[in-house]
Amino acid sequence: MENFSLQSIYERPSSRHAVYHHRVSHAFIYKINGESLYRFSGKTITLRQGNILFIPQGESFSVESLTPHDSRYLVINFSGTPFRSQPELFPYTTLPAGYDTLKQLYRTWAFRSAPQQYYRCISHFYSLLASLASLSELHYQTAAQKALIRESCDYLETHIFDSSLSVGKLIEISGLSGTYFRKIFSGVCGMSPQKYIESKRLSQAKAIFDSKDFSSVHEVAESVGYADPLYFGKLFRKQYGVPPSEYLKFQSPSVPSR
């Protein structure tokens, strides 16, 4: 990366739906929570919590929030030599530094008027670029490995809400050792297989709660693959910060939307 200039860094809620024409700068978009669907010419990308998306300058696209009530993102706009020529998704949660580098960059940006703070911004930005470059290299190196878990992933997608689904079953289908399967899966999906299953199930449960088309929390728990409602409640609270009962109070028609 050469001759770049940081233009803006900000955090905000995701729009329900928006269209952008000929973006004026390059951007890294980090998904803090929720999911959004980005549609480019000939390419569709789902940006999930913990992942980061690169969008090059001049790109036109639309974005739709798949979780409009709980969706935030952090954007880093910059100009200069392109990082990539096409939009690219990175499973940033697999990096050791994780969100820390982004938080440091975001916080330092607020004090950029001081020369020393601006140089710290540059340092954090270079750290981000180095991390993403290493992820990109890993992505291209593991193309053949992805084929090794394709059958397992196909099974996972069609049985995601079955209570009998287990990581052990996915490992069995792949024919790989448990350690190797988990390593490949985490590299491809940006999280462990167990975390991936939980994320998909809890996202579906939240969508059902938002629709109000259910009769009990127990019913929702079973519909997404959890026979134990207490365990489901524990996972839901860990993911969204509140138990299902509290979340449903926020969704009450008598409470103004926020």
Stockholm file with secondary structure:
# STOCKHOLM 1.0

chainA/1-258         MENFSLQSIYERPSSRHAVYHHRVSHAFIYKINGESLYRFSGKTITLRQGNILFIPQGESFSVESLTPHDSRYLVINFSGTPFRSQPELFPYTTLPAGYDTLKQLYRTWAFRSAPQQYYRCISHFYSLLASLASLSELHYQTAAQKALIRESCDYLETHIFDSSLSVGKLIEISGLSGTYFRKIFSGVCGMSPQKYIESKRLSQAKAIFDSKDFSSVHEVAESVGYADPLYFGKLFRKQYGVPPSEYLKFQSPSVPSR
#=GR chainA/1-258 SS CCSCEEEEEEEEECCSEEEECSCSSEEEEEEEESEEEEEETTEEEEEETTCEEEECTTCCEEEEESSTTSCEEEEEEEESSCSCSSCEEECGGGSSSTTHHHHHHHHHHTTTTSHHHHHHHHHHHHHHHHHHHHHHHHHHHTHHHHHHTHHHHHHHHHHTTCTTCCHHHHHHHHTSCHHHHHHHHHHHHSSCHHHHHHHHHHHHHHHHHHHTCCSCHHHHHHHTTCSCHHHHHHHHHHHHSSCHHHHHHHTCTTSCCC
#=GC SS_cons         CCSCEEEEEEEEECCSEEEECSCSSEEEEEEEESEEEEEETTEEEEEETTCEEEECTTCCEEEEESSTTSCEEEEEEEESSCSCSSCEEECGGGSSSTTHHHHHHHHHHTTTTSHHHHHHHHHHHHHHHHHHHHHHHHHHHTHHHHHHTHHHHHHHHHHTTCTTCCHHHHHHHHTSCHHHHHHHHHHHHSSCHHHHHHHHHHHHHHHHHHHTCCSCHHHHHHHTTCSCHHHHHHHHHHHHSSCHHHHHHHTCTTSCCC
//
